[in-house]
Amino acid sequence: MARDFDGHADAIRQLSLDFVKRALRITGRGWRESELASLQNLSLVLAMIPDLEKWNADQKLLVTRIIRAKGGGTEVLYLKLMQKHAAFRDVLMQLGC
């Protein structure tokens, strides 16, 4: 990625964010700042999922809930939701996250 973007981290982050928002069909409107920060941070990982756009509606909704929970200030809900999303959990393990 760094090679593709000539080392410009901001460009990588923005492209990842745009891709994830499009793939999950979310806008971020009405989200708290902490939720938007979570979206920005998790977008780097989510953008590496080859079939993210092909996930079914339930998987996309659940990962959206995970993103918002991560930015919500309590890890309990985030962890509970992560346990329910096998596909996302599997990808994170494959990436070594």
C-alpha positions, 0 to 999 in steps of 0.5 A, spaced: 500 500 500 505 504 501 508 503 495 501 504 491 500 511 495 508 513 495 508 513 502 502 518 503 498 515 509 492 520 508 491 518 501 491 510 504 486 512 510 481 516 505 481 511 500 480 505 505 474 510 508 471 511 502 471 504 500 468 501 506 463 506 507 461 504 500 461 497 501 457 497 507 452 503 505 454 507 510 455 515 511 457 516 518 451 522 518 449 522 525 455 518 528 458 521 534 466 523 533 468 517 537 464 512 532 467 516 526 474 515 529 473 508 530 470 507 522 476 511 520 481 506 524 477 500 522 477 502 515 484 500 514 483 493 516 476 492 513 479 495 506 483 489 506 477 484 506 477 482 499 470 480 499 467 485 503 462 488 498 459 481 497 458 480 505 450 479 506 446 485 509 446 482 516 454 481 516 454 488 513 449 491 519 453 487 524 460 490 522 457 497 522 454 495 529 461 493 531 464 499 528 460 504 532 460 500 539 468 500 538 467 508 538 462 507 544 466 507 550 465 500 552 468 494 550 463 490 553 458 491 547 464 491 542 466 484 544 459 481 544 458 483 537 465 481 535 463 474 538 457 474 533 461 476 527 465 469 525 467 472 518 470 479 521 473 475 526 476 470 521 479 475 517 482 479 523 485 472 525 488 471 518 491 478 518 494 477 525 490 483 529 
